[in-house]
């Protein structure tokens, strides 16, 4: 139902290609404050322009860098809204859910589950391996981080979920007239767009298994639940709680978190465990709670 609810006339695939290009341009425009800020500071302080992602993210205080990075998603969000409403001529809620209104209870439930798992697992690892962490809690920067995250992470995760699990999944669905093709295509594209993350330099291309696997997990729960509410809750917990709890020198987000990890990432714990064990268990939990059925039709059926 979620994929089929868009108008075939207004959602021909060329429109999604044009829309994707417009969204890409909007993201470039959204990055201008960060770029101009770096140029201005390097000019005033007479220091070289940063030549790498890590140097760019450390150019300002981490809270300012995070703010400037996330604010670009505000522009993308409103551009996406305009595309859906005026270019595709459909209701914005149609790329969110097949229900008559957003089910915020689903968002909260998914957020609570993943936030709880993230917090408990971090505490356990800290207790077992305290030598791998530095406690760096500084209340003023931490509270500023909390405010930035609460305000802007919804735009970031909202854009990613609305674009990949909503807009593009429906676009690929209209093209292929089936469920499995949009699920696979959006998951692969979602994963490959993370290829520039510093985690790839640290762990190699094996980390793409995690990114693509996460895309598949989010796509499966979207198709089975006929909406992106569960994906929104999970994604917000994943980014927001991680930013508050733990940072390290090799992650995409450098934050004033409570802890800083000094250990190297683990292929088993950071890739294999979540993709092969934790995500399937979450799918089963959601399936039991929301009484999912007809799996083959919802994940591979035609329309």
LINSUL-V871550 format. One record per residue. PHI is phi in degrees with one decimal (none if undefined). PSI is psi as a letter, one per 40 degrees, with the letter a starting at -180 (999 if undefined). NEAR is the number of other C-alpha atoms within 10 Angstrom. Layout:
PHI_PSI_NEAR + PHI_PSI_NEAR
This chain:
none_d_15 + -62.9_d_23 + -75.4_d_28 + -81.0_e_17 + -80.8_e_14 + -85.4_i_21 + -73.8_h_12 + -62.9_d_13 + -64.7_d_9 + -90.8_e_13 + -124.1_f_20 + -62.9_i_15 + -64.6_d_19 + -60.5_d_11 + -67.1_d_15 + -71.9_d_20 + -66.0_d_13 + -64.0_d_13 + -61.9_d_20 + -63.9_d_17 + -64.8_d_12 + -63.9_d_16 + -65.3_d_20 + -61.2_d_13 + -63.0_d_14 + -63.1_d_20 + -67.2_d_19 + -64.4_d_14 + -61.9_d_14 + -64.2_d_20 + -84.6_e_18 + -61.4_d_14 + -56.9_d_14 + -64.5_d_22 + -61.5_d_15 + -66.9_d_11 + -63.4_d_15 + -65.1_d_20 + -60.6_d_15 + -65.4_d_13 + -65.7_d_15 + -65.1_d_15 + -72.5_d_12 + -68.4_d_9 + -84.8_e_8 + 54.0_f_9 + -122.7_i_10 + -63.3_i_11 + -66.7_h_15 + -59.6_i_15 + -105.8_e_8 + -143.3_i_10 + -60.5_d_13 + -61.5_d_17 + -65.4_d_11 + -65.5_d_15 + -67.4_d_22 + -96.8_e_14 + -69.5_d_17 + -110.9_i_16 + -55.7_i_13 + -59.7_d_17 + -66.4_d_21 + -66.4_d_18 + -61.1_d_20 + -64.0_d_22 + -60.5_d_17 + -65.6_d_20 + -71.1_d_20 + -77.0_d_23 + -65.3_d_21 + -62.7_d_22 + -71.4_d_24 + -64.6_d_20 + -64.7_d_19 + -63.1_d_26 + -59.6_d_21 + -72.1_d_15 + -67.3_d_18 + -62.8_d_23 + -59.2_d_17 + -64.1_d_14 + -60.7_d_22 + -64.5_d_22 + -74.4_d_14 + -110.0_d_11 + -91.4_d_16 + -93.3_e_20 + 54.3_f_15 + -133.5_i_17 + -68.5_i_13 + -63.9_d_18 + -67.0_e_18 + -69.6_d_21 + -95.3_e_26 + -107.2_d_25 + -158.8_i_22 + -89.6_e_18 + -77.4_i_13 + -69.8_d_8 + -151.0_i_10 + -64.1_h_15 + -91.0_g_15 + -68.9_d_13 + -64.4_d_12 + -64.4_d_20 + -59.1_d_20 + -65.6_d_17 + -63.0_d_16 + -63.0_d_23 + -59.5_d_23 + -63.6_d_15 + -62.8_d_15 + -73.8_d_19 + -63.4_d_22 + -61.9_d_14 + -62.2_d_15 + -64.2_d_16 + -67.7_d_13 + -63.0_d_12 + -64.4_d_12 + -65.4_d_16 + -62.8_d_14 + -62.8_d_11 + -64.4_d_12 + -65.1_d_16 + -65.4_d_10 + -75.9_d_10 + -132.5_g_11 + -63.0_d_13 + -70.3_e_11 + -89.5_e_14 + -132.2_i_18 + -118.0_h_16 + -78.8_h_12 + -125.4_f_14 + -61.9_h_15 + -129.2_h_11 + -59.7_d_12 + -63.7_d_10 + -60.4_d_16 + -65.0_d_19 + -67.2_d_14 + -64.5_d_14 + -58.2_d_23 + -58.0_d_18 + -65.5_d_12 + -62.1_d_18 + -63.8_d_23 + -64.1_d_13 + -80.8_d_14 + -107.8_d_20 + -59.4_d_23 + -58.1_d_20 + -70.3_d_22 + -65.3_d_23 + -71.2_d_23 + -62.6_d_23 + -60.9_d_23 + -63.9_d_19 + -73.2_d_25 + -64.1_d_23 + -75.5_d_22 + -83.7_d_25 + -86.1_e_31 + -111.8_c_26 + -56.8_d_28 + -71.9_d_23 + -62.9_d_27 + -69.6_d_28 + -64.5_d_23 + -67.1_d_23 + -64.9_d_24 + -64.9_d_22 + -71.7_d_16 + -92.1_d_15 + 58.7_f_17 + -146.9_i_20 + -98.5_d_25 + -71.1_d_21 + -65.7_d_17 + -62.6_d_26 + -62.1_d_27 + -69.7_d_18 + -63.2_d_19 + -67.7_d_24 + -68.8_d_24 + -66.3_d_19 + -63.7_d_14 + -57.2_d_23 + -67.3_d_20 + -67.5_d_15 + -69.2_e_12 + -92.7_e_16 + -67.4_d_16 + -87.2_e_11 + -62.9_i_16 + -63.5_d_18 + -60.7_d_18 + -66.6_d_17 + -63.4_d_13 + -79.3_d_14 + -107.9_e_16 + 84.1_a_12 + -70.9_e_13 + -62.5_d_12 + -65.1_d_22 + -63.9_d_21 + -59.6_d_16 + -67.7_d_20 + -64.5_d_22 + -67.9_d_23 + -62.3_d_22 + -64.9_d_21 + -60.6_d_24 + -64.1_d_23 + -59.1_d_19 + -67.2_d_24 + -68.2_d_27 + -63.8_d_23 + -70.1_d_23 + -69.3_d_27 + -66.7_d_24 + -68.1_d_24 + -98.3_e_24 + 58.0_f_18 + 172.3_i_27 + -99.6_e_29 + -59.1_d_25 + -64.8_d_23 + -64.6_d_27 + -61.7_d_28 + -62.9_d_25 + -61.5_d_21 + -65.0_d_26 + -65.3_d_25 + -62.5_d_25 + -59.7_d_17 + -82.2_d_17 + -68.6_d_20 + -66.5_d_20 + -61.3_d_19 + -63.9_d_23 + -81.2_d_19 + -87.2_d_19 + -139.8_h_22 + -127.7_i_23 + -156.2_i_19 + -71.7_e_17 + -111.4_e_19 + -94.2_i_17 + -65.2_d_18 + -100.9_h_22 + -100.9_h_21 + -132.7_i_26 + -83.8_f_26 + -77.9_i_24 + -67.8_d_19 + -121.9_i_21 + -123.3_h_20 + -83.8_h_19 + -108.0_e_14 + -90.3_i_12 + -81.0_i_12 + -67.2_i_16 + -114.5_h_11 + -60.6_d_14 + -67.8_d_11 + -73.9_d_10 + -94.6_e_13 + -123.9_c_19 + -66.3_d_17 + -59.9_d_14 + -65.5_d_17 + -71.3_d_21 + -94.5_e_13 + -123.5_d_10 + -69.0_d_13 + -61.9_d_17 + -59.7_d_13 + -66.2_d_13 + -65.7_d_17 + -59.8_d_17 + -64.6_d_15 + -62.7_d_13 + -63.4_d_19 + -61.8_d_16 + -69.3_d_11 + -67.5_d_9 + -104.7_e_12 + 56.1_f_11 + -70.0_i_15 + -150.5_i_12 + 56.7_f_9 + -60.1_d_13 + -61.6_d_11 + -65.6_d_15 + -71.4_d_22 + -101.0_d_20 + -132.2_e_15 + -68.3_i_13 + -104.2_i_13 + -149.6_999_13
